[in-house]
């Protein structure tokens, strides 16, 4: 059984922050924002021995416009399979070629399957965050070590990093 990672916004998923009107067993509709499917496919990453949560988080953070916390949900691949969602290996598009190899597409999505997946993730409550300072530190390490292909790091993010955090670091 494999563990899958999806980038989310933590506040939408934590049960202790949910509205009082939410009944037991229900899932807030706002969680679906984090499961935005494109062409009926949802992008996730598989945690492996060679590619851990931190590495995936840094690769995905490097594609964003701004530096910030990295929130994510973990769930096992049995959840989508049980719902009838296909899992297909496909090359990712992050600045890290190792992370790109563990990219997976969850396909054949319908509104019903997506709702069931949201419920499975919500019930698992395997939600966590890597703080902005830790992301900043790890991004710097990844750029310096060559773990990230600098040509694919988001330009807006590079400008923010250069201006605020890492003066003198050649990012362009």
DSSP file (Angstrom, degrees, kcal/mol; ACC not computed):
  #  RESIDUE AA STRUCTURE BP1 BP2  ACC     N-H-->O    O-->H-N    N-H-->O    O-->H-N    TCO  KAPPA ALPHA  PHI   PSI    X-CA   Y-CA   Z-CA
    1    1 A X              0   0    0      0, 0.0     2,-0.3     0, 0.0    75,-0.0   0.000 360.0 360.0 360.0 131.0    0.0    0.0    0.0
    2    2 A X        -     0   0    0     46,-0.0    75,-2.7    44,-0.0     2,-0.5  -0.698 360.0-129.8-101.7 152.4    1.4    3.4   -1.0
    3    3 A X  E     -AB  47  76A   0     44,-0.5    44,-2.8    -2,-0.3     2,-0.3  -0.886  22.9-156.8-101.8 132.3    0.9    6.7    0.7
    4    4 A X  E     -AB  46  75A   0     71,-3.7    71,-2.0    -2,-0.5     2,-0.4  -0.808   0.9-149.9-109.8 149.6   -0.2    9.6   -1.5
    5    5 A X  E     -AB  45  74A   0     40,-2.9    40,-2.0    -2,-0.3     2,-0.4  -0.958  11.8-177.9-121.0 136.6    0.3   13.4   -0.9
    6    6 A X  E     - B   0  73A   0     67,-2.1    67,-2.6    -2,-0.4     2,-0.2  -0.999  28.7-123.6-131.8 130.8   -1.9   16.2   -2.1
    7    7 A X  E     + B   0  72A   0     -2,-0.4    65,-0.3    65,-0.2     2,-0.2  -0.548  46.6 156.5 -70.3 134.5   -1.2   19.9   -1.4
    8    8 A X  E     - B   0  71A   0     63,-1.8     2,-0.5    -2,-0.2    63,-0.5  -0.743  49.8 -96.0-141.3-174.9   -4.2   21.5    0.4
    9    9 A X    >   -     0   0    0     -2,-0.2     3,-1.6     1,-0.1     4,-0.5  -0.983  34.4-144.7-112.3 115.3   -5.1   24.4    2.7
   10   10 A X  G >> S+     0   0    0     -2,-0.5     3,-1.7     1,-0.3     4,-1.4   0.813  90.8  61.1 -51.8 -43.9   -5.0   23.1    6.2
   11   11 A X  G 34 S+     0   0    0      1,-0.3    -1,-0.3     2,-0.2     6,-0.1   0.752  98.1  58.7 -61.0 -25.8   -7.9   25.1    7.6
   12   12 A X  G <4 S+     0   0    0     -3,-1.6    -1,-0.3     1,-0.2    16,-0.2   0.710 113.6  37.6 -74.0 -18.7  -10.4   23.6    5.2
   13   13 A X  T <4 S+     0   0    0     -3,-1.7     2,-0.5    -4,-0.5    -2,-0.2   0.651  84.3 102.4-110.8 -20.9   -9.7   20.1    6.4
   14   14 A X    ><  -     0   0    0     -4,-1.4     3,-1.9     1,-0.2     4,-0.1  -0.552  59.2-149.4 -77.4 122.5   -9.2   20.2   10.2
   15   15 A X  G >  S+     0   0    0     -2,-0.5     3,-1.2     1,-0.3    -1,-0.2   0.771  93.0  63.0 -63.4 -27.3  -12.2   19.0   12.0
   16   16 A X  G 3  S+     0   0    0      1,-0.2    -1,-0.3    -3,-0.0    -2,-0.1   0.598 104.5  48.7 -75.8  -8.0  -11.7   21.3   15.0
   17   17 A X  G <  S+     0   0    0     -3,-1.9    -1,-0.2    -6,-0.1    -2,-0.2   0.226  88.5 115.4-109.1  12.2  -12.1   24.4   12.8
   18   18 A X  S <  S-     0   0    0     -3,-1.2    -6,-0.0     1,-0.1    -5,-0.0  -0.443  75.1 -87.0 -87.5 157.6  -15.3   23.3   11.0
   19   19 A X    >   -     0   0    0      1,-0.1     3,-1.2    -2,-0.1    -1,-0.1  -0.212  29.7-126.1 -61.3 149.3  -18.7   25.0   11.3
   20   20 A X  T 3  S+     0   0    0      1,-0.2    -1,-0.1    -3,-0.1    -2,-0.1   0.748 107.0  64.0 -68.3 -23.5  -21.0   23.9   14.1
   21   21 A X  T 3  S+     0   0    0      2,-0.1     2,-0.3     0, 0.0    -1,-0.2   0.589  75.3 110.1 -77.6  -9.2  -23.8   23.1   11.7
   22   22 A X    <   -     0   0    0     -3,-1.2     2,-0.1     1,-0.1     3,-0.1  -0.520  65.2-139.2 -70.4 125.1  -21.8   20.3   10.0
   23   23 A X    >   -     0   0    0     -2,-0.3     3,-2.2     1,-0.1    -2,-0.1  -0.473  31.9 -80.3 -85.4 157.9  -23.4   17.0   10.9
   24   24 A X  T 3  S+     0   0    0      1,-0.3    -1,-0.1    -2,-0.1     3,-0.1  -0.276 118.1  20.0 -56.2 133.3  -21.4   13.9   11.8
   25   25 A X  T 3  S+     0   0    0      1,-0.3    -1,-0.3    -3,-0.1     2,-0.2   0.239  98.9 116.7  90.1 -13.7  -20.1   12.1    8.8
   26   26 A X    <   -     0   0    0     -3,-2.2     2,-0.4     1,-0.0    -1,-0.3  -0.496  53.5-145.8 -85.7 159.1  -20.4   15.2    6.5
   27   27 A X        -     0   0    0     -2,-0.2    92,-0.1    -3,-0.1    -4,-0.1  -0.983  26.1-107.5-123.8 133.2  -17.5   16.9    4.9
   28   28 A X    >   -     0   0    0     -2,-0.4     3,-1.6   -16,-0.2     4,-0.3  -0.342  22.5-132.1 -60.3 138.5  -17.3   20.7    4.3
   29   29 A X  G >  S+     0   0    0      1,-0.3     3,-1.8     2,-0.2     4,-0.3   0.786 100.3  73.1 -62.1 -28.2  -17.8   21.6    0.6
   30   30 A X  G >  S+     0   0    0      1,-0.3     3,-1.1     2,-0.2     4,-0.5   0.704  80.8  72.4 -64.5 -17.3  -14.8   23.9    0.8
   31   31 A X  G X  S+     0   0    0     -3,-1.6     3,-1.0     1,-0.2     4,-0.3   0.810  84.9  67.8 -64.5 -26.8  -12.5   20.9    0.9
   32   32 A X  G X  S+     0   0    0     -3,-1.8     3,-1.1    -4,-0.3    -1,-0.2   0.746  84.1  71.1 -66.2 -22.0  -13.4   20.3   -2.8
   33   33 A X  G X  S+     0   0    0     -3,-1.1     3,-0.8    -4,-0.3    -1,-0.3   0.891  97.8  50.3 -58.0 -38.6  -11.5   23.5   -3.7
   34   34 A X  G <  S+     0   0    0     -3,-1.0    -1,-0.3    -4,-0.5    -2,-0.2   0.555 105.2  58.5 -77.5  -8.1   -8.3   21.7   -2.8
   35   35 A X  G <  S+     0   0    0     -3,-1.1     2,-0.4    -4,-0.3    -1,-0.3  -0.197  72.4 162.7-112.8  40.1   -9.3   18.8   -5.1
   36   36 A X    <   -     0   0    0     -3,-0.8     2,-0.3     1,-0.1    -3,-0.1  -0.459  25.9-151.5 -65.2 115.9   -9.6   20.8   -8.3
   37   37 A X        -     0   0    0     -2,-0.4     2,-0.5     5,-0.1     5,-0.2  -0.686   6.3-155.2 -91.0 142.0   -9.6   18.3  -11.1
   38   38 A X  B >  S-F   41   0B   0      3,-2.6     3,-0.8    -2,-0.3    -2,-0.0  -0.981  82.9 -10.5-118.0 122.9   -8.3   19.2  -14.5
   39   39 A X  T 3  S-     0   0    0     -2,-0.5    -1,-0.2     1,-0.2    70,-0.1   0.873 129.9 -58.9  54.3  39.3   -9.7   17.1  -17.4
   40   40 A X  T 3  S+     0   0    0      1,-0.2    69,-1.8    -3,-0.1     2,-0.4   0.773 115.7 114.7  63.4  30.1  -11.2   14.8  -14.7
   41   41 A X  B <   -F   38   0B   0     -3,-0.8    -3,-2.6    66,-0.2     2,-0.4  -0.988  51.3-155.5-131.6 139.3   -7.7   14.1  -13.3
   42   42 A X  E     - C   0 106A   0     64,-2.4    64,-3.0    -2,-0.4     2,-0.4  -0.963  17.6-133.0-116.5 131.7   -6.3   15.0   -9.9
   43   43 A X  E     + C   0 105A   0     -2,-0.4     2,-0.3    62,-0.2    62,-0.2  -0.695  35.6 156.8 -87.6 129.2   -2.5   15.4   -9.4
   44   44 A X  E     - C   0 104A   0     60,-2.5    60,-3.0    -2,-0.4     2,-0.4  -0.888  30.7-130.8-140.3 171.8   -0.9   13.7   -6.4
   45   45 A X  E     -AC   5 103A   0    -40,-2.0   -40,-2.9    -2,-0.3     2,-0.5  -0.984  15.8-131.0-130.3 141.5    2.6   12.4   -5.4
   46   46 A X  E     -A    4   0A   0     56,-2.6     2,-0.4    -2,-0.4   -42,-0.2  -0.785  18.7-131.7 -94.2 129.0    3.6    9.0   -4.0
   47   47 A X  E     +A    3   0A   0    -44,-2.8   -44,-0.5    -2,-0.5     2,-0.2  -0.650  38.6 168.7 -76.1 129.1    5.8    9.0   -0.9
   48   48 A X        -     0   0    0      3,-2.4     3,-0.2    -2,-0.4     5,-0.1  -0.783  51.3 -96.0-133.1 177.0    8.7    6.5   -1.5
   49   49 A X  S    S+     0   0    0     -2,-0.2     3,-0.2     1,-0.2    -1,-0.0   0.836 126.8  39.1 -63.1 -32.8   12.0    5.6    0.1
   50   50 A X  S    S+     0   0    0      1,-0.2     2,-0.4    48,-0.1    -1,-0.2   0.549 120.0  45.6 -95.2  -8.7   13.8    7.9   -2.2
   51   51 A X  S    S-     0   0    0     -3,-0.2    -3,-2.4    48,-0.0    -1,-0.2  -0.825  73.4-178.1-141.0  97.3   11.3   10.7   -2.2
   52   52 A X     >  -     0   0    0     -2,-0.4     4,-2.1    -5,-0.2     5,-0.2  -0.226  44.1 -91.2 -91.5-179.3    9.9   11.8    1.1
   53   53 A X  H  > S+     0   0    0      1,-0.2     4,-2.9     2,-0.2     5,-0.2   0.903 122.6  53.5 -57.6 -45.7    7.3   14.4    2.2
   54   54 A X  H  > S+     0   0    0      1,-0.2     4,-2.3     2,-0.2    -1,-0.2   0.904 108.6  48.3 -59.9 -43.8    9.9   17.2    2.6
   55   55 A X  H  > S+     0   0    0      2,-0.2     4,-2.2     1,-0.2    -1,-0.2   0.914 113.5  46.7 -65.8 -42.3   11.3   16.7   -0.9
   56   56 A X  H  X S+     0   0    0     -4,-2.1     4,-2.5     2,-0.2     5,-0.2   0.920 111.5  52.5 -64.5 -43.1    7.9   16.7   -2.5
   57   57 A X  H  X S+     0   0    0     -4,-2.9     4,-2.8     1,-0.2    -2,-0.2   0.908 110.3  47.4 -59.7 -43.3    6.9   19.8   -0.5
   58   58 A X  H  X S+     0   0    0     -4,-2.3     4,-1.9     2,-0.2    -1,-0.2   0.911 111.4  50.6 -66.4 -42.3   10.0   21.7   -1.6
   59   59 A X  H  < S+     0   0    0     -4,-2.2    36,-0.6     1,-0.2     4,-0.2   0.917 115.3  42.5 -62.3 -42.7    9.5   20.8   -5.2
   60   60 A X  H >< S+     0   0    0     -4,-2.5     3,-1.5     1,-0.2     4,-0.3   0.889 111.5  54.5 -71.8 -38.5    5.8   21.9   -5.1
   61   61 A X  H >< S+     0   0    0     -4,-2.8     3,-1.3     1,-0.3    -1,-0.2   0.842 100.3  62.4 -61.7 -32.3    6.7   25.0   -3.2
   62   62 A X  T 3< S+     0   0    0     -4,-1.9    92,-3.0     1,-0.3    -1,-0.3   0.609  99.0  55.8 -70.2 -11.2    9.2   26.0   -5.9
   63   63 A X  T <  S+     0   0    0     -3,-1.5    -1,-0.3    -4,-0.2    -2,-0.2   0.509  90.3  97.5 -95.8  -6.3    6.3   26.2   -8.4
   64   64 A X  S <  S-     0   0    0     -3,-1.3    93,-0.4    -4,-0.3    90,-0.1  -0.371  75.9-128.8 -83.7 161.1    4.3   28.7   -6.4
   65   65 A X  S    S+     0   0    0     91,-0.1     2,-0.3     1,-0.1    95,-0.2   0.788  89.9  31.5 -74.9 -29.5    4.2   32.5   -6.9
   66   66 A X  S    S-     0   0    0     94,-0.1     2,-0.3    -5,-0.0    91,-0.1  -0.929  82.1-109.7-134.6 153.7    5.0   33.2   -3.2
   67   67 A X        +     0   0    0     -2,-0.3     2,-0.3    90,-0.1    65,-0.1  -0.644  58.9 126.2 -78.2 134.2    6.8   31.7   -0.3
   68   68 A X        -     0   0    0     -2,-0.3    67,-0.1    64,-0.1    -4,-0.1  -0.955  59.6 -48.2-167.4-176.8    4.5   30.4    2.4
   69   69 A X        -     0   0    0     -2,-0.3     2,-0.6    66,-0.1    62,-0.2  -0.270  48.3-135.2 -60.3 154.9    3.5   27.5    4.6
   70   70 A X  E     - D   0 130A   0     60,-2.8    60,-2.4    -3,-0.0     2,-0.3  -0.943  22.9-172.1-118.3 109.5    3.1   24.2    2.8
   71   71 A X  E     +BD   8 129A   0     -2,-0.6   -63,-1.8   -63,-0.5     2,-0.3  -0.774  10.9 170.2 -99.1 143.9   -0.1   22.3    3.9
   72   72 A X  E     -BD   7 128A   0     56,-2.4    56,-2.4    -2,-0.3     2,-0.4  -0.989  27.0-140.5-151.6 158.6   -0.7   18.8    2.7
   73   73 A X  E     -BD   6 127A   0    -67,-2.6   -67,-2.1    -2,-0.3     2,-0.4  -0.950  15.3-154.7-118.3 142.2   -2.9   15.7    3.2
   74   74 A X  E     +B    5   0A   0     52,-2.5    52,-0.4    -2,-0.4     2,-0.3  -0.927  20.9 160.7-113.8 142.0   -1.7   12.2    3.2
   75   75 A X  E     -B    4   0A   0    -71,-2.0   -71,-3.7    -2,-0.4     2,-0.2  -0.984  37.9-105.4-155.1 154.5   -3.9    9.2    2.3
   76   76 A X  E >>  -B    3   0A   0     -2,-0.3     3,-1.5   -73,-0.2     4,-0.6  -0.500  28.4-118.8 -85.2 155.5   -3.3    5.6    1.2
   77   77 A X  H 3> S+     0   0    0    -75,-2.7     4,-1.5     1,-0.3     5,-0.1   0.592 106.1  75.5 -69.4  -9.2   -3.8    4.5   -2.3
   78   78 A X  H 3> S+     0   0    0    -76,-0.3     4,-2.6     2,-0.2    -1,-0.3   0.825  86.8  63.6 -69.4 -29.9   -6.5    2.1   -1.2
   79   79 A X  H <> S+     0   0    0     -3,-1.5     4,-1.2     2,-0.2    -2,-0.2   0.966 107.6  37.2 -61.9 -55.5   -8.9    5.0   -0.7
   80   80 A X  H  X>S+     0   0    0     -4,-0.6     5,-2.9     1,-0.2     4,-0.8   0.897 116.7  53.7 -64.9 -36.2   -9.1    6.1   -4.4
   81   81 A X  H ><5S+     0   0    0     -4,-1.5     3,-0.9     1,-0.2    -1,-0.2   0.916 106.6  51.5 -62.9 -42.3   -9.0    2.5   -5.6
   82   82 A X  H 3<5S+     0   0    0     -4,-2.6    -1,-0.2     1,-0.2    -2,-0.2   0.785 108.8  52.2 -64.7 -26.8  -11.9    1.5   -3.5
   83   83 A X  H 3<5S-     0   0    0     -4,-1.2    -1,-0.2    -3,-0.3    -2,-0.2   0.616 123.2-104.2 -83.5 -14.2  -13.9    4.4   -4.9
   84   84 A X  T <<5S+     0   0    0     -3,-0.9     2,-0.4    -4,-0.8    -3,-0.2   0.646  72.9 143.2  96.5  18.2  -13.2    3.4   -8.5
   85   85 A X      < -     0   0    0     -5,-2.9    -1,-0.3    -6,-0.2     2,-0.2  -0.779  46.2-131.3 -91.4 132.8  -10.6    6.1   -9.2
   86   86 A X  E     -E  107   0A   0     21,-1.3    21,-2.3    -2,-0.4     2,-0.5  -0.566  11.0-149.8 -82.2 148.2   -7.7    5.0  -11.4
   87   87 A X  E     +E  106   0A   0     19,-0.2     2,-0.4    -2,-0.2    19,-0.2  -0.980  20.1 177.3-119.1 119.8   -4.1    5.7  -10.3
   88   88 A X  E     -E  105   0A   0     17,-2.4    17,-3.1    -2,-0.5     2,-0.3  -0.980  29.6-124.1-127.2 131.8   -1.7    6.2  -13.2
   89   89 A X  E     +E  104   0A   0     -2,-0.4     2,-0.3    15,-0.2    15,-0.2  -0.563  41.0 165.0 -70.0 132.5    2.0    7.0  -13.0
   90   90 A X        -     0   0    0     13,-1.8     2,-0.2    -2,-0.3    13,-0.2  -0.989  42.8 -93.4-148.9 150.0    2.7   10.2  -15.0
   91   91 A X        -     0   0    0     -2,-0.3    10,-0.2    11,-0.1     9,-0.1  -0.441  41.0-139.1 -69.0 129.2    5.7   12.5  -15.2
   92   92 A X        -     0   0    0      8,-2.0     8,-0.1    -2,-0.2    -1,-0.1  -0.197   5.5-134.2 -78.9 176.6    5.3   15.6  -12.9
   93   93 A X        +     0   0    0      6,-0.1     2,-0.1    -2,-0.0     4,-0.1  -0.122  58.1 121.9-127.6  36.1    6.3   19.1  -13.8
   94   94 A X  S    S-     0   0    0      2,-0.3   -34,-0.1     1,-0.1     6,-0.1  -0.420  76.6-105.6 -89.7 171.5    8.2   20.3  -10.7
   95   95 A X  S    S+     0   0    0    -36,-0.6    54,-3.5    57,-0.2     2,-0.6   0.434 102.8  80.7 -76.0   2.9   11.8   21.6  -10.7
   96   96 A X     >  -     0   0    0     52,-0.2     4,-2.2     1,-0.1    -2,-0.3  -0.927  63.6-162.4-114.0 110.8   12.9   18.3   -9.1
   97   97 A X  H  > S+     0   0    0     -2,-0.6     4,-0.9    50,-0.3    -5,-0.1   0.790  91.9  55.5 -63.2 -27.5   13.3   15.4  -11.5
   98   98 A X  H >> S+     0   0    0     49,-0.3     3,-0.6     2,-0.2     4,-0.5   0.928 109.3  46.0 -69.5 -44.2   13.2   12.8   -8.7
   99   99 A X  H >4 S+     0   0    0      1,-0.2     3,-1.5     2,-0.2    -2,-0.2   0.882 105.2  61.8 -64.5 -38.1    9.8   14.2   -7.5
  100  100 A X  H >< S+     0   0    0     -4,-2.2    -8,-2.0     1,-0.3     3,-0.9   0.806  97.5  59.4 -58.7 -28.6    8.5   14.2  -11.1
  101  101 A X  H << S+     0   0    0     -4,-0.9    -1,-0.3    -3,-0.6    -2,-0.2   0.717 103.3  50.4 -73.6 -21.0    9.0   10.4  -11.1
  102  102 A X  T << S+     0   0    0     -3,-1.5   -56,-2.6    -4,-0.5    -1,-0.2   0.246  81.3 124.3-102.6  13.5    6.6    9.9   -8.2
  103  103 A X  E <   -C   45   0A   0     -3,-0.9   -13,-1.8   -58,-0.2     2,-0.4  -0.503  40.1-170.5 -71.7 140.4    3.8   11.9   -9.7
  104  104 A X  E     -CE  44  89A   0    -60,-3.0   -60,-2.5   -15,-0.2     2,-0.5  -0.980  16.4-141.7-132.5 146.1    0.5   10.1  -10.0
  105  105 A X  E     -CE  43  88A   0    -17,-3.1   -17,-2.4    -2,-0.4     2,-0.7  -0.930   7.2-151.8-104.6 128.2   -2.8   11.0  -11.8
  106  106 A X  E     +CE  42  87A   0    -64,-3.0   -64,-2.4    -2,-0.5   -19,-0.2  -0.903  36.2 179.3 -95.1 114.8   -6.0   10.1  -10.1
  107  107 A X  E     + E   0  86A   0    -21,-2.3   -21,-1.3    -2,-0.7   -66,-0.2  -0.474  42.5  51.1-119.0-177.6   -8.3    9.7  -13.1
  108  108 A X  S    S+     0   0    0    -68,-0.3     2,-0.2     1,-0.2    -1,-0.2   0.870  75.1 177.4  57.0  41.1  -11.8    8.8  -14.2
  109  109 A X        +     0   0    0    -69,-1.8     2,-0.3    -3,-0.2    -1,-0.2  -0.496  16.1 177.7 -80.2 142.9  -13.1   11.3  -11.7
  110  110 A X     >  -     0   0    0     -2,-0.2     4,-2.5    -3,-0.1     5,-0.2  -0.815  46.6-102.1-126.2 170.7  -16.8   12.2  -11.3
  111  111 A X  H  > S+     0   0    0     -2,-0.3     4,-2.2     1,-0.2     5,-0.2   0.894 124.1  51.0 -62.4 -37.6  -18.3   14.6   -8.8
  112  112 A X  H  > S+     0   0    0      2,-0.2     4,-2.3     1,-0.2    -1,-0.2   0.931 111.4  45.7 -65.1 -45.7  -19.4   11.6   -6.8
  113  113 A X  H  > S+     0   0    0      2,-0.2     4,-2.4     1,-0.2    -2,-0.2   0.891 112.5  51.4 -64.8 -39.5  -16.0   10.0   -6.7
  114  114 A X  H  X S+     0   0    0     -4,-2.5     4,-2.5     2,-0.2    -1,-0.2   0.906 110.4  49.0 -65.3 -40.6  -14.4   13.3   -5.9
  115  115 A X  H  X S+     0   0    0     -4,-2.2     4,-2.2    -5,-0.2    -2,-0.2   0.904 111.5  49.3 -63.3 -41.4  -16.8   13.8   -3.0
  116  116 A X  H  X S+     0   0    0     -4,-2.3     4,-2.2     2,-0.2    -2,-0.2   0.878 110.8  50.2 -65.7 -37.3  -16.1   10.3   -1.8
  117  117 A X  H  X S+     0   0    0     -4,-2.4     4,-2.6     2,-0.2     5,-0.2   0.922 109.1  51.5 -66.3 -43.6  -12.3   11.0   -2.0
  118  118 A X  H  X S+     0   0    0     -4,-2.5     4,-2.8     1,-0.2    -2,-0.2   0.912 110.5  49.8 -58.0 -42.4  -12.7   14.2    0.0
  119  119 A X  H  X S+     0   0    0     -4,-2.2     4,-2.5     2,-0.2    -1,-0.2   0.909 110.3  49.6 -63.8 -42.4  -14.6   12.3    2.6
  120  120 A X  H  X S+     0   0    0     -4,-2.2     4,-1.5     2,-0.2    -2,-0.2   0.916 114.7  44.0 -63.6 -43.3  -11.9    9.6    2.8
  121  121 A X  H  X>S+     0   0    0     -4,-2.6     4,-1.3     2,-0.2     5,-0.5   0.927 114.0  50.7 -66.8 -43.9   -9.2   12.2    3.2
  122  122 A X  H  <5S+     0   0    0     -4,-2.8     3,-0.3    -5,-0.2    -2,-0.2   0.904 110.8  48.2 -60.7 -43.6  -11.2   14.2    5.7
  123  123 A X  H  <5S+     0   0    0     -4,-2.5    -1,-0.2     1,-0.2    -2,-0.2   0.819 106.2  57.2 -69.2 -30.7  -11.9   11.2    7.9
  124  124 A X  H  <5S-     0   0    0     -4,-1.5    -1,-0.2    -5,-0.2    -2,-0.2   0.820  85.7-159.8 -69.4 -29.7   -8.2   10.1    7.9
  125  125 A X  T  <5 +     0   0    0     -4,-1.3     2,-1.1    -3,-0.3    -3,-0.1   0.822  36.7 147.6  50.2  37.2   -7.2   13.5    9.3
  126  126 A X      < +     0   0    0     -5,-0.5   -52,-2.5   -52,-0.4     2,-0.4  -0.580  24.7 142.5 -96.4  68.5   -3.6   13.0    8.1
  127  127 A X  E     +D   73   0A   0     -2,-1.1     2,-0.3   -54,-0.2   -54,-0.2  -0.901  19.5 160.2-113.6 135.4   -3.2   16.7    7.6
  128  128 A X  E     -D   72   0A   0    -56,-2.4   -56,-2.4    -2,-0.4     2,-0.3  -0.914  24.2-139.4-149.5 175.7    0.0   18.6    8.3
  129  129 A X  E     -D   71   0A   0     -2,-0.3     2,-0.5   -58,-0.2   -58,-0.2  -0.996   6.1-151.5-142.1 142.3    2.0   21.7    7.6
  130  130 A X  E     -D   70   0A   0    -60,-2.4   -60,-2.8    -2,-0.3     5,-0.0  -0.984  39.2-119.0-109.5 125.0    5.6   22.6    6.9
  131  131 A X     >  -     0   0    0     -2,-0.5     4,-2.7   -62,-0.2     5,-0.2  -0.152  15.7-112.8 -67.6 156.6    6.2   26.2    8.1
  132  132 A X  H  > S+     0   0    0      1,-0.2     4,-2.8     2,-0.2     5,-0.2   0.896 116.8  52.0 -53.7 -46.6    7.2   29.1    5.9
  133  133 A X  H  > S+     0   0    0      1,-0.2     4,-2.4     2,-0.2    -1,-0.2   0.900 111.5  47.0 -61.3 -38.1   10.6   29.4    7.6
  134  134 A X  H  > S+     0   0    0      2,-0.2     4,-2.7     1,-0.2     5,-0.2   0.909 112.2  49.7 -68.6 -41.0   11.3   25.7    7.1
  135  135 A X  H  X S+     0   0    0     -4,-2.7     4,-2.7     2,-0.2     5,-0.2   0.930 111.4  50.2 -60.2 -45.2   10.2   25.9    3.5
  136  136 A X  H  X S+     0   0    0     -4,-2.8     4,-2.1    -5,-0.2    -2,-0.2   0.928 112.1  46.8 -58.2 -47.8   12.5   28.9    3.0
  137  137 A X  H  X S+     0   0    0     -4,-2.4     4,-2.1     1,-0.2    -2,-0.2   0.928 114.9  45.5 -61.0 -47.7   15.4   27.0    4.5
  138  138 A X  H  X S+     0   0    0     -4,-2.7     4,-2.7     2,-0.2    -1,-0.2   0.854 109.5  55.3 -68.5 -35.0   14.9   23.9    2.5
  139  139 A X  H  X S+     0   0    0     -4,-2.7     4,-2.5    -5,-0.2     5,-0.2   0.929 108.1  49.4 -61.1 -44.5   14.4   25.8   -0.8
  140  140 A X  H  X S+     0   0    0     -4,-2.1     4,-2.6     1,-0.2     5,-0.2   0.937 112.5  46.9 -59.6 -48.1   17.7   27.5   -0.2
  141  141 A X  H  X S+     0   0    0     -4,-2.1     4,-2.5     1,-0.2     6,-0.3   0.914 112.6  50.0 -59.0 -44.2   19.4   24.1    0.4
  142  142 A X  H  X>S+     0   0    0     -4,-2.7     6,-1.7     2,-0.2     5,-1.0   0.868 112.4  46.3 -66.9 -37.4   17.7   22.6   -2.7
  143  143 A X  H  <5S+     0   0    0     -4,-2.5     3,-0.5     2,-0.2    -1,-0.2   0.940 115.2  46.5 -68.4 -46.8   18.7   25.4   -5.0
  144  144 A X  H  <5S+     0   0    0     -4,-2.6    -2,-0.2     1,-0.2    -1,-0.2   0.867 114.6  46.5 -63.8 -37.6   22.3   25.4   -3.7
  145  145 A X  H  <5S-     0   0    0     -4,-2.5    -1,-0.2    -5,-0.2    -2,-0.2   0.638 110.7-118.0 -81.2 -13.6   22.7   21.6   -3.9
  146  146 A X  T  <5S+     0   0    0     -4,-0.8    -3,-0.2    -3,-0.5    -4,-0.1   0.526  77.1 128.6  86.5   5.8   21.2   21.4   -7.4
  147  147 A X  S   <S+     0   0    0     -5,-1.0     2,-0.4    -6,-0.3   -50,-0.3   0.873  71.2  51.7 -59.3 -36.6   18.3   19.2   -6.2
  148  148 A X  S    S-     0   0    0     -6,-1.7     2,-0.9   -52,-0.1   -52,-0.2  -0.851  90.6-125.0-101.9 137.5   16.0   21.7   -7.9
  149  149 A X    >   -     0   0    0    -54,-3.5     3,-2.5    -2,-0.4     4,-0.4  -0.735  19.8-150.9 -78.9 108.8   16.5   22.7  -11.5
  150  150 A X  G >  S+     0   0    0     -2,-0.9     3,-0.9     1,-0.3    -1,-0.2   0.748  90.4  67.5 -56.4 -27.1   16.7   26.5  -11.2
  151  151 A X  G 3  S+     0   0    0      1,-0.2    -1,-0.3   -56,-0.1     4,-0.1   0.707 104.9  43.6 -66.6 -19.0   15.3   27.0  -14.7
  152  152 A X  G <  S+     0   0    0     -3,-2.5     2,-0.3   -57,-0.1    -1,-0.2   0.380  83.7 111.1-110.1   2.4   12.0   25.6  -13.5
  153  153 A X  S <  S-     0   0    0     -3,-0.9   -90,-0.2    -4,-0.4   -91,-0.1  -0.619  86.5 -92.5 -74.7 136.7   11.7   27.4  -10.2
  154  154 A X     >  -     0   0    0    -92,-3.0     4,-2.4    -2,-0.3     5,-0.2  -0.233  29.9-140.5 -53.4 129.1    8.9   30.0  -10.4
  155  155 A X  H  > S+     0   0    0      1,-0.2     4,-2.2     2,-0.2     5,-0.2   0.883 100.9  51.7 -62.5 -41.2   10.3   33.4  -11.4
  156  156 A X  H  > S+     0   0    0      1,-0.2     4,-2.1     2,-0.2    -1,-0.2   0.912 111.0  48.8 -63.3 -41.0    8.0   35.4   -9.1
  157  157 A X  H  > S+     0   0    0    -93,-0.4     4,-2.9     1,-0.2    -2,-0.2   0.917 108.8  53.1 -64.0 -43.6    9.1   33.2   -6.2
  158  158 A X  H  X S+     0   0    0     -4,-2.4     4,-2.8     1,-0.2    -1,-0.2   0.899 108.8  50.0 -59.4 -40.8   12.8   33.6   -7.2
  159  159 A X  H  X S+     0   0    0     -4,-2.2     4,-2.5     2,-0.2    -1,-0.2   0.924 112.1  47.3 -63.8 -43.9   12.4   37.4   -7.1
  160  160 A X  H  X>S+     0   0    0     -4,-2.1     4,-2.6   -95,-0.2     5,-0.5   0.931 114.1  47.3 -62.6 -45.1   10.7   37.3   -3.7
  161  161 A X  I  X>S+     0   0    0     -4,-2.9     5,-2.7     1,-0.2     4,-2.0   0.940 113.6  47.2 -61.9 -48.5   13.4   35.0   -2.3
  162  162 A X  I  <5S+     0   0    0     -4,-2.8    -1,-0.2    -5,-0.2    -2,-0.2   0.899 117.0  43.4 -61.6 -41.6   16.3   37.1   -3.8
  163  163 A X  I  <5S+     0   0    0     -4,-2.5    -1,-0.2    -5,-0.2    -2,-0.2   0.887 129.0  20.9 -73.4 -39.9   14.8   40.4   -2.5
  164  164 A X  I  <5S+     0   0    0     -4,-2.6    -3,-0.2    -5,-0.2    -2,-0.2   0.828 131.8  17.5-101.6 -37.2   13.8   39.3    1.0
  165  165 A X  I  <<S+     0   0    0     -4,-2.0     2,-0.2    -5,-0.5    -3,-0.2   0.826 120.6  33.1-114.2 -38.9   15.6   36.2    2.1
  166  166 A X    > < -     0   0    0     -5,-2.7     3,-2.2     3,-0.1    -1,-0.1  -0.471  65.0-174.2-126.8  61.7   18.8   35.4    0.2
  167  167 A X  T 3  S+     0   0    0      1,-0.3     3,-0.1    -2,-0.2    -4,-0.1  -0.300  76.3  20.4 -58.3 137.1   20.5   38.5   -1.0
  168  168 A X  T 3  S+     0   0    0      1,-0.3     2,-0.5    -6,-0.2    -1,-0.3   0.273  87.3 129.4  89.4 -12.0   23.4   37.8   -3.2
  169  169 A X    <   -     0   0    0     -3,-2.2     2,-1.2    -7,-0.2    -1,-0.3  -0.652  63.2-127.0 -77.3 124.7   22.3   34.3   -4.1
  170  170 A X        +     0   0    0     -2,-0.5    -1,-0.1     1,-0.2    -3,-0.0  -0.576  48.7 151.7 -75.9 100.0   22.4   33.9   -7.9
  171  171 A X              0   0    0     -2,-1.2    -1,-0.2     1,-0.1   -13,-0.1   0.561 360.0 360.0-104.0 -11.6   18.9   32.7   -8.7
  172  172 A X              0   0    0     -3,-0.2    -1,-0.1   -14,-0.1    -2,-0.1   0.426 360.0 360.0-105.7 360.0   18.5   34.1  -12.2
